[in-house]
Amino acid sequence: ATFNEQTVEEVTDVIGRDLRSVGVHHALSPVLDLVRDYRWGRTEETMGEDPYISAVMGAAYVRGIEKNGVVATLKHYAGHSSPRVARNHGPVSMGWREMYDFMLVPFEIAIREAKVGSVMNSYTDVDGIPCAASEQLLTHVLHDELGFDGVVVSDYWAISFLELMHGVAGNKAEAGALALKAGIDVELPSTRCYGDPLVEAVKSGLIAESYVDRACLRVLIQKAKQGLL
């Protein structure tokens, strides 16, 4: 059988119906990372190495899932699959030309053509800036340039990693403030940094309350669209 765009949408339509039937409203897929180095240990999660094929299939995947009222999530935004020497979570050395021409293409098509509802950040840093703390990637490029109007969720513990792995935050409150300002609306899988530490960060003036309002509005709009309110 030929595996094509229509097939992907038909398969994910079934997946979306199954998810909704058991009360799931948010799916953490599809993976739109592109294979650059086959030593990287997560190549099986991708749709391959071609940005156009991944873009077309990714958009079809989103349409199939979301026609059932389940929000799809593009991941991992962006550059996750190109760490140095194929070391997972390793730093990514990539200029903006390569990022735009290669890594961002599947995300852009799924955003513009399929109107995807959610995006998940990458664990990595790009040119020294952790994706979870990158206002350039998560706000200026994602929202302002690509036209994304949905919710950004963190990869699991990615906000904590700003403190524990990247070392750009001194504590949970600083990590939460960095991620929220950059554009991450929801912390997954728990509220280690977006719970009480973020409340204190707002009270102390570490971050403006308007960033909390922005994230809350995006989440509430998404919930309203799904009929959850």
C-alpha positions as CSV (number, residue, x, y, z in Angstrom):
1,A,0.0,0.0,0.0
2,T,1.2,3.5,-0.7
3,F,1.8,5.6,2.4
4,N,0.7,9.1,1.5
5,E,-0.9,12.3,2.9
6,Q,-4.5,10.9,2.8
7,T,-3.4,7.7,4.5
8,V,-1.8,9.6,7.4
9,E,-5.0,11.7,7.9
10,E,-7.2,8.6,7.8
11,V,-5.0,6.8,10.4
12,T,-4.8,9.8,12.7
13,D,-8.5,10.4,12.4
14,V,-9.0,7.0,14.0
15,I,-6.4,7.8,16.6
16,G,-8.1,11.1,17.4
17,R,-11.5,9.4,17.7
18,D,-10.1,6.8,20.1
19,L,-8.4,9.5,22.2
20,R,-11.5,11.6,22.5
21,S,-13.6,8.5,23.3
22,V,-11.6,8.0,26.5
23,G,-11.6,11.7,27.5
24,V,-8.3,12.8,26.1
25,H,-8.2,16.4,24.8
26,H,-4.5,17.0,24.2
27,A,-2.1,14.8,22.2
28,L,1.7,15.2,22.4
29,S,2.4,14.5,18.8
30,P,3.4,14.6,15.9
31,V,7.2,14.6,16.1
32,L,8.5,16.8,13.3
33,D,12.2,16.6,14.1
34,L,14.3,15.9,11.0
35,V,17.1,13.3,10.9
36,R,20.5,14.8,10.2
37,D,22.9,12.3,11.9
38,Y,21.8,8.7,12.1
39,R,23.9,8.1,15.2
40,W,21.2,10.2,17.1
41,G,19.2,7.7,19.1
42,R,15.7,9.0,18.4
43,T,15.5,8.7,14.7
44,E,12.7,6.2,15.0
45,E,10.5,9.0,16.4
46,T,10.8,11.1,13.2
47,M,9.3,11.0,9.7
48,G,12.7,11.0,8.1
49,E,15.2,13.5,6.8
50,D,13.2,15.4,4.1
51,P,11.6,18.7,5.3
52,Y,8.9,18.8,2.6
53,I,7.7,15.2,3.2
54,S,7.7,15.7,7.0
55,A,5.8,19.0,6.5
56,V,3.1,17.4,4.4
57,M,2.8,14.4,6.6
58,G,2.9,16.5,9.7
59,A,0.1,18.7,8.5
60,A,-2.0,15.7,7.6
61,Y,-1.4,14.2,11.0
62,V,-2.6,17.4,12.7
63,R,-5.8,17.5,10.6
64,G,-6.6,13.9,11.4
65,I,-6.2,14.4,15.2
66,E,-7.8,17.8,15.5
67,K,-10.9,17.1,13.5
68,N,-12.0,15.1,16.5
69,G,-11.6,18.0,19.0
70,V,-8.2,16.8,20.3
71,V,-5.3,19.3,20.2
72,A,-2.2,18.1,18.4
73,T,1.3,19.2,19.5
74,L,4.2,19.8,17.2
75,K,7.5,18.8,18.6
76,H,10.3,19.4,19.3
77,Y,10.6,23.1,18.5
78,A,13.3,23.6,17.2
79,G,16.6,21.9,16.2
80,H,16.2,19.1,18.7
81,S,17.4,16.4,16.3
82,S,20.7,18.1,15.4
83,P,22.8,18.1,18.6
84,R,26.6,18.0,18.4
85,V,27.9,14.5,17.7
86,A,24.3,13.2,17.9
87,R,24.3,13.4,21.7
88,N,20.6,13.7,22.8
89,H,20.0,17.0,24.7
90,G,23.3,18.2,23.4
91,P,23.8,21.8,22.1
92,V,22.9,22.6,18.6
93,S,25.3,24.6,16.4
94,M,23.1,26.0,13.7
95,G,22.7,29.3,12.0
96,W,19.4,30.9,11.3
97,R,19.6,30.2,7.5
98,E,19.8,26.5,8.1
99,M,17.1,26.7,10.8
100,Y,14.7,28.5,8.5
101,D,15.4,26.4,5.4
102,F,15.4,23.0,7.1
103,M,14.2,22.7,10.7
104,L,11.3,25.2,10.7
105,V,9.7,24.1,7.5
106,P,7.6,21.2,8.9
107,F,6.4,23.4,11.8
108,E,5.6,26.3,9.5
109,I,3.4,24.1,7.2
110,A,1.6,22.5,10.1
111,I,0.9,25.9,11.6
112,R,-0.1,27.7,8.4
113,E,-1.9,24.9,6.6
114,A,-3.3,22.7,9.5
115,K,-3.8,25.5,12.1
116,V,-2.3,23.3,14.8
117,G,-3.3,24.1,18.4
118,S,-0.1,23.4,20.4
119,V,3.7,23.3,20.1
120,M,6.3,21.8,22.4
121,N,9.8,23.2,22.9
122,S,13.1,21.4,22.4
123,Y,15.3,20.5,25.3
124,T,18.4,21.7,23.5
125,D,20.1,25.0,23.2
126,V,20.7,26.7,19.9
127,D,23.9,28.7,19.6
128,G,24.1,28.9,23.4
129,I,20.4,29.9,24.1
130,P,18.2,27.1,25.6
131,C,15.0,26.8,23.5
132,A,12.9,26.9,26.6
133,A,14.3,30.4,27.4
134,S,14.4,31.7,23.8
135,E,12.1,34.6,23.3
136,Q,13.4,34.7,19.7
137,L,12.2,31.1,19.0
138,L,9.1,30.9,21.1
139,T,7.7,34.4,20.5
140,H,9.2,36.3,17.7
141,V,9.6,33.4,15.2
142,L,6.8,31.1,16.3
143,H,4.0,33.7,16.9
144,D,5.1,36.8,15.1
145,E,6.6,35.2,11.9
146,L,4.9,31.8,11.6
147,G,1.5,33.0,12.8
148,F,1.0,30.5,15.5
149,D,-1.9,31.4,17.8
150,G,-2.1,28.4,20.1
151,V,-0.5,27.2,23.3
152,V,3.1,26.3,23.9
153,V,3.7,23.5,26.3
154,S,7.1,22.5,27.8
155,D,8.7,19.2,27.1
156,Y,8.8,17.2,30.3
157,W,10.9,19.0,32.9
158,A,12.3,21.4,30.2
159,I,11.7,24.4,32.4
160,S,13.4,22.8,35.4
161,F,16.3,22.0,33.0
162,L,17.0,25.7,32.7
163,E,18.1,25.5,36.3
164,L,19.4,21.9,36.5
165,M,20.9,21.3,33.1
166,H,21.5,24.5,31.2
167,G,22.5,26.5,34.3
168,V,20.9,29.8,33.1
169,A,18.6,30.0,36.1
170,G,19.6,30.0,39.8
171,N,16.4,28.5,41.2
172,K,12.9,27.4,40.3
173,A,11.4,30.9,40.2
174,E,14.1,32.2,37.8
175,A,13.6,29.2,35.6
176,G,9.8,29.8,35.5
177,A,10.2,33.5,34.8
178,L,12.6,32.8,31.9
179,A,10.3,30.2,30.3
180,L,7.1,32.2,30.8
181,K,8.7,35.4,29.3
182,A,10.1,33.4,26.4
183,G,6.6,32.0,25.5
184,I,6.0,28.7,27.3
185,D,2.4,28.8,28.5
186,V,2.1,25.4,30.3
187,E,4.7,23.5,32.3
188,L,4.7,19.7,31.9
189,P,4.5,17.2,33.6
190,S,4.1,19.1,36.9
191,T,4.2,22.7,38.2
192,R,7.6,22.7,39.8
193,C,8.5,26.1,38.4
194,Y,5.0,27.5,37.5
195,G,3.5,26.8,40.9
196,D,4.3,28.7,44.1
197,P,7.8,29.8,42.8
198,L,6.1,31.7,39.9
199,V,3.7,33.4,42.3
200,E,6.6,34.6,44.3
201,A,8.4,35.7,41.1
202,V,5.5,37.9,40.2
203,K,5.2,39.3,43.7
204,S,8.9,40.1,43.9
205,G,8.9,41.8,40.5
206,L,11.0,39.2,38.8
207,I,8.5,38.9,36.0
208,A,5.5,41.1,35.1
209,E,2.0,39.7,35.8
210,S,1.1,40.4,32.2
211,Y,3.1,37.3,31.1
212,V,0.9,35.2,33.4
213,D,-2.2,36.8,31.9
214,R,-0.9,36.1,28.4
215,A,-0.4,32.4,29.1
216,C,-3.8,32.0,30.9
217,L,-5.6,33.7,28.0
218,R,-4.1,31.3,25.5
219,V,-5.0,28.3,27.5
220,L,-8.5,29.5,28.2
221,I,-9.1,30.2,24.6
222,Q,-8.0,26.7,23.7
223,K,-10.3,25.2,26.3
224,A,-13.2,27.3,25.1
225,K,-12.7,26.1,21.5
226,Q,-12.7,22.5,22.8
227,G,-16.0,23.0,24.7
228,L,-14.3,22.4,28.0
229,L,-15.7,25.6,29.6
